[in-house]
Amino acid sequence: MRRAAGGGEWWTGYFDRNYLTEYEPLFDLVRDRQEVGRLLAVLGLPSGSRLLDLACGQGRHANLLAEAGLNVDGVDYSEPILAEARQRGTGPTLRYTRADMRRLPARWSGRFDAVVNLFTSFGFFVDPADDARVIAEVARVLSPGGTFVFHGGCRDGVMARFLDRDWWRTSDGTAITQERRFDPLSGLLTIETSSAGPSAFAPREHRIRLYTATRLAELCAGAGLTVVEAFDGWRPRPLRRTSSEMLLIARKDPEVRPLTRGRRTAPELATRSRSR
Protein backbone atom coordinates (compact mmCIF):
# COMPACT_ATOMS: atom_id res chain seq x y z
CA MET A 1 0.00 0.00 0.00
CA ARG A 2 1.37 3.41 -0.95
CA ARG A 3 2.10 5.69 1.99
CA ALA A 4 1.21 9.37 1.78
CA ALA A 5 3.89 11.68 0.51
CA GLY A 6 5.08 14.37 2.88
CA GLY A 7 5.19 12.36 6.08
CA GLY A 8 5.58 15.61 8.07
CA GLU A 9 2.17 16.97 7.12
CA TRP A 10 -0.14 17.54 10.09
CA TRP A 11 -2.74 14.95 9.08
CA THR A 12 -0.27 12.05 9.25
CA GLY A 13 -0.32 12.08 13.06
CA TYR A 14 -3.22 14.28 14.12
CA PHE A 15 -6.00 11.70 14.15
CA ASP A 16 -5.40 9.84 17.40
CA ARG A 17 -6.89 9.59 20.89
CA ASN A 18 -6.38 13.32 21.41
CA TYR A 19 -8.47 14.01 18.31
CA LEU A 20 -11.27 11.90 19.78
CA THR A 21 -11.02 13.90 23.01
CA GLU A 22 -10.93 17.26 21.20
CA TYR A 23 -14.13 16.67 19.25
CA GLU A 24 -15.88 14.36 21.70
CA PRO A 25 -18.97 16.58 22.14
CA LEU A 26 -19.72 16.19 18.42
CA PHE A 27 -19.51 12.39 18.48
CA ASP A 28 -23.02 11.58 19.63
CA LEU A 29 -24.90 8.41 18.63
CA VAL A 30 -28.25 10.17 18.34
CA ARG A 31 -26.71 12.75 16.03
CA ASP A 32 -24.90 10.05 14.05
CA ARG A 33 -28.19 8.19 13.47
CA GLN A 34 -29.88 11.39 12.30
CA GLU A 35 -27.10 12.05 9.82
CA VAL A 36 -27.16 8.49 8.51
CA GLY A 37 -30.93 8.71 8.14
CA ARG A 38 -30.48 11.80 6.01
CA LEU A 39 -27.79 10.06 3.95
CA LEU A 40 -30.03 7.10 3.28
CA ALA A 41 -32.82 9.46 2.19
CA VAL A 42 -30.69 11.35 -0.34
CA LEU A 43 -28.96 8.21 -1.64
CA GLY A 44 -32.06 6.05 -2.05
CA LEU A 45 -29.94 2.92 -2.48
CA PRO A 46 -31.38 -0.60 -2.36
CA SER A 47 -30.17 -3.03 0.29
CA GLY A 48 -26.82 -4.58 -0.57
CA SER A 49 -25.52 -1.59 -2.54
CA ARG A 50 -21.80 -0.95 -2.23
CA LEU A 51 -20.77 2.25 -0.41
CA LEU A 52 -17.35 3.71 0.38
CA ASP A 53 -16.95 5.94 3.44
CA LEU A 54 -13.89 7.98 2.45
CA ALA A 55 -11.96 9.22 5.51
CA CYS A 56 -14.25 7.15 7.70
CA GLY A 57 -12.57 8.03 11.00
CA GLN A 58 -13.73 5.86 13.88
CA GLY A 59 -16.52 4.35 11.80
CA ARG A 60 -19.45 6.16 13.39
CA HIS A 61 -21.25 6.51 10.04
CA ALA A 62 -19.89 3.38 8.34
CA ASN A 63 -21.11 1.13 11.13
CA LEU A 64 -24.66 2.51 10.98
CA LEU A 65 -24.76 2.40 7.17
CA ALA A 66 -23.86 -1.29 7.31
CA GLU A 67 -26.55 -1.81 9.94
CA ALA A 68 -29.00 -0.25 7.49
CA GLY A 69 -28.27 -2.96 4.91
CA LEU A 70 -25.52 -1.46 2.76
CA ASN A 71 -22.27 -3.20 1.86
CA VAL A 72 -19.73 -0.77 3.30
CA ASP A 73 -16.00 -0.19 2.99
CA GLY A 74 -14.38 2.42 5.22
CA VAL A 75 -11.00 3.88 4.37
CA ASP A 76 -8.75 6.12 6.46
CA TYR A 77 -5.04 6.88 6.78
CA SER A 78 -4.90 6.81 10.60
CA GLU A 79 -4.23 3.38 12.05
CA PRO A 80 -5.21 4.41 15.62
CA ILE A 81 -8.56 5.70 14.41
CA LEU A 82 -9.13 2.61 12.26
CA ALA A 83 -8.48 0.49 15.35
CA GLU A 84 -11.31 2.40 17.06
CA ALA A 85 -13.55 1.73 14.05
CA ARG A 86 -12.81 -2.00 14.07
CA GLN A 87 -13.72 -2.18 17.76
CA ARG A 88 -17.23 -1.05 16.82
CA GLY A 89 -17.49 -4.18 14.69
CA THR A 90 -16.68 -5.58 11.28
CA GLY A 91 -18.23 -8.33 9.20
CA PRO A 92 -19.12 -9.51 5.70
CA THR A 93 -20.78 -6.15 4.93
CA LEU A 94 -18.36 -3.87 6.81
CA ARG A 95 -14.63 -3.69 6.16
CA TYR A 96 -11.91 -1.14 6.92
CA THR A 97 -8.80 -0.40 4.86
CA ARG A 98 -5.86 1.91 5.52
CA ALA A 99 -5.05 4.01 2.46
CA ASP A 100 -4.15 7.46 1.22
CA MET A 101 -7.30 9.04 -0.25
CA ARG A 102 -5.26 10.32 -3.20
CA ARG A 103 -4.57 6.74 -4.30
CA LEU A 104 -7.22 4.20 -3.39
CA PRO A 105 -6.74 0.48 -4.10
CA ALA A 106 -6.58 -0.21 -7.85
CA ARG A 107 -9.03 -3.10 -7.50
CA TRP A 108 -11.77 -0.63 -6.50
CA SER A 109 -12.22 0.89 -9.97
CA GLY A 110 -15.96 1.16 -10.70
CA ARG A 111 -16.78 -0.78 -7.53
CA PHE A 112 -19.08 1.51 -5.55
CA ASP A 113 -22.64 2.68 -6.01
CA ALA A 114 -21.92 5.60 -3.68
CA VAL A 115 -18.98 7.36 -2.02
CA VAL A 116 -19.44 9.63 1.00
CA ASN A 117 -16.93 12.09 2.45
CA LEU A 118 -18.23 13.56 5.71
CA PHE A 119 -17.36 15.84 8.64
CA THR A 120 -15.01 18.19 6.75
CA SER A 121 -12.61 15.39 5.81
CA PHE A 122 -11.29 17.20 2.74
CA GLY A 123 -8.78 19.96 1.98
CA PHE A 124 -5.96 18.58 4.15
CA PHE A 125 -3.09 18.74 1.67
CA VAL A 126 -0.48 21.48 1.18
CA ASP A 127 -0.89 21.34 -2.60
CA PRO A 128 -4.47 22.06 -3.74
CA ALA A 129 -3.85 19.83 -6.76
CA ASP A 130 -3.98 16.91 -4.31
CA ASP A 131 -7.59 17.79 -3.50
CA ALA A 132 -8.38 17.45 -7.20
CA ARG A 133 -6.67 14.04 -7.14
CA VAL A 134 -8.99 12.95 -4.34
CA ILE A 135 -12.04 13.90 -6.42
CA ALA A 136 -10.56 12.04 -9.39
CA GLU A 137 -10.17 8.94 -7.22
CA VAL A 138 -13.79 9.26 -6.09
CA ALA A 139 -14.84 9.28 -9.73
CA ARG A 140 -12.63 6.30 -10.54
CA VAL A 141 -14.06 4.03 -7.85
CA LEU A 142 -17.70 4.99 -8.53
CA SER A 143 -19.72 2.89 -10.92
CA PRO A 144 -21.32 4.76 -13.86
CA GLY A 145 -24.28 6.71 -12.57
CA GLY A 146 -23.02 6.37 -8.98
CA THR A 147 -23.46 9.05 -6.31
CA PHE A 148 -20.90 11.13 -4.42
CA VAL A 149 -22.01 12.85 -1.20
CA PHE A 150 -19.77 15.57 0.21
CA HIS A 151 -20.34 17.12 3.64
CA GLY A 152 -18.07 19.83 4.99
CA GLY A 153 -17.50 23.46 5.83
CA CYS A 154 -18.71 26.04 3.33
CA ARG A 155 -16.25 28.88 2.92
CA ASP A 156 -18.94 31.51 2.31
CA GLY A 157 -20.86 30.73 5.48
CA VAL A 158 -17.82 30.15 7.68
CA MET A 159 -16.47 33.58 6.72
CA ALA A 160 -19.87 35.21 7.25
CA ARG A 161 -19.85 34.18 10.91
CA PHE A 162 -16.16 33.63 11.54
CA LEU A 163 -15.13 32.81 15.13
CA ASP A 164 -11.46 33.44 15.81
CA ARG A 165 -11.72 31.84 19.25
CA ASP A 166 -13.98 29.13 20.70
CA TRP A 167 -14.00 26.71 23.62
CA TRP A 168 -15.98 23.80 25.13
CA ARG A 169 -15.72 21.03 27.72
CA THR A 170 -15.65 17.27 27.25
CA SER A 171 -17.62 14.82 29.39
CA ASP A 172 -14.76 14.49 31.91
CA GLY A 173 -14.42 18.27 32.29
CA THR A 174 -11.43 18.80 30.00
CA ALA A 175 -11.53 22.34 28.57
CA ILE A 176 -10.76 22.57 24.84
CA THR A 177 -9.80 25.95 23.35
CA GLN A 178 -9.39 26.68 19.64
CA GLU A 179 -7.90 29.79 18.10
CA ARG A 180 -8.43 30.25 14.36
CA ARG A 181 -7.01 32.35 11.57
CA PHE A 182 -7.86 32.37 7.89
CA ASP A 183 -5.74 33.21 4.84
CA PRO A 184 -8.11 34.40 2.09
CA LEU A 185 -5.48 33.93 -0.63
CA SER A 186 -4.73 30.25 0.00
CA GLY A 187 -8.13 29.49 1.52
CA LEU A 188 -6.40 27.83 4.48
CA LEU A 189 -8.05 27.83 7.88
CA THR A 190 -5.46 27.24 10.63
CA ILE A 191 -6.71 25.97 13.98
CA GLU A 192 -4.55 25.96 17.12
CA THR A 193 -5.89 23.77 19.91
CA SER A 194 -4.97 23.81 23.58
CA SER A 195 -6.52 21.97 26.53
CA ALA A 196 -6.62 21.82 30.31
CA GLY A 197 -8.06 19.24 32.66
CA PRO A 198 -8.15 15.46 33.16
CA SER A 199 -7.53 14.52 29.49
CA ALA A 200 -5.34 17.48 28.53
CA PHE A 201 -2.82 17.06 25.71
CA ALA A 202 0.02 19.12 24.26
CA PRO A 203 -0.99 22.14 22.13
CA ARG A 204 -1.27 21.30 18.44
CA GLU A 205 -2.32 22.74 15.12
CA HIS A 206 -4.14 21.61 12.00
CA ARG A 207 -5.06 23.27 8.69
CA ILE A 208 -7.97 22.82 6.31
CA ARG A 209 -8.49 24.41 2.90
CA LEU A 210 -12.04 25.70 2.76
CA TYR A 211 -13.94 25.63 -0.51
CA THR A 212 -16.99 27.32 -1.89
CA ALA A 213 -19.72 25.14 -3.36
CA THR A 214 -18.89 26.66 -6.75
CA ARG A 215 -15.26 25.55 -6.64
CA LEU A 216 -16.14 22.05 -5.44
CA ALA A 217 -18.67 21.72 -8.26
CA GLU A 218 -15.89 22.70 -10.69
CA LEU A 219 -13.53 20.08 -9.24
CA CYS A 220 -16.28 17.48 -9.56
CA ALA A 221 -17.05 18.47 -13.15
CA GLY A 222 -13.38 18.10 -14.06
CA ALA A 223 -13.55 14.46 -12.91
CA GLY A 224 -16.84 13.60 -14.63
CA LEU A 225 -19.08 14.22 -11.63
CA THR A 226 -22.07 16.57 -11.83
CA VAL A 227 -23.37 18.28 -8.69
CA VAL A 228 -27.15 17.95 -8.89
CA GLU A 229 -28.21 19.16 -5.43
CA ALA A 230 -26.74 21.39 -2.71
CA PHE A 231 -28.16 21.48 0.81
CA ASP A 232 -27.66 23.60 3.92
CA GLY A 233 -25.57 21.02 5.77
CA TRP A 234 -27.68 18.15 7.06
CA ARG A 235 -30.88 20.19 6.83
CA PRO A 236 -33.30 19.30 4.01
CA ARG A 237 -33.26 22.82 2.58
CA PRO A 238 -31.22 24.43 -0.21
CA LEU A 239 -27.70 25.71 0.41
CA ARG A 240 -27.69 29.38 1.45
CA ARG A 241 -25.12 32.15 1.25
CA THR A 242 -24.77 32.00 5.04
CA SER A 243 -24.65 28.19 5.34
CA SER A 244 -21.60 27.23 7.39
CA GLU A 245 -21.86 23.60 6.20
CA MET A 246 -22.85 22.12 2.85
CA LEU A 247 -24.08 18.74 1.68
CA LEU A 248 -23.45 18.31 -2.03
CA ILE A 249 -24.89 15.46 -4.11
CA ALA A 250 -23.01 14.62 -7.31
CA ARG A 251 -23.58 11.93 -9.92
CA LYS A 252 -20.99 10.20 -12.03
CA ASP A 253 -21.70 10.50 -15.71
CA PRO A 254 -23.42 7.32 -16.94
CA GLU A 255 -21.56 5.05 -19.31
CA VAL A 256 -22.38 5.97 -22.89
CA ARG A 257 -22.78 3.04 -25.27
CA PRO A 258 -22.94 3.45 -29.05
CA LEU A 259 -26.38 3.00 -30.57
CA THR A 260 -26.69 -0.17 -32.62
CA ARG A 261 -30.44 -0.64 -33.07
CA GLY A 262 -31.48 -0.31 -36.71
CA ARG A 263 -27.94 0.03 -38.02
CA ARG A 264 -26.70 -2.24 -40.80
CA THR A 265 -23.15 -3.33 -41.27
CA ALA A 266 -21.21 -2.26 -44.36
CA PRO A 267 -21.48 -5.73 -46.03
CA GLU A 268 -25.27 -5.69 -45.42
CA LEU A 269 -25.59 -2.28 -47.05
CA ALA A 270 -23.46 -3.34 -50.01
CA THR A 271 -25.54 -6.50 -50.55
CA ARG A 272 -28.77 -4.52 -50.39
CA SER A 273 -27.42 -2.01 -52.88
CA ARG A 274 -26.46 -4.71 -55.42
CA SER A 275 -29.89 -6.33 -55.19
CA ARG A 276 -31.64 -3.17 -56.41
KAMOTA-V643218 format. One record per helix or strand of 3 or more residues. SS is the DSSP state (~ for helix, > for strand). FROM is the first residue (numbers start at 0). TO is the last residue. If there is no record, write none. Layout:
# KAMOTA-V643218
<<SS:FROM:TO> <SS:FROM:TO>>
This chain:
# KAMOTA-V643218
<<~:10:13> <~:16:21> <~:23:25> <~:28:42> <>:49:53> <~:59:66> <>:70:75> <~:78:87> <>:93:97> <~:105:107> <>:111:116> <~:127:140> <>:141:153> <~:154:159> <>:164:168> <>:174:182> <>:187:195> <>:203:208> <~:212:221> <>:224:231> <>:244:251> <~:265:274>>
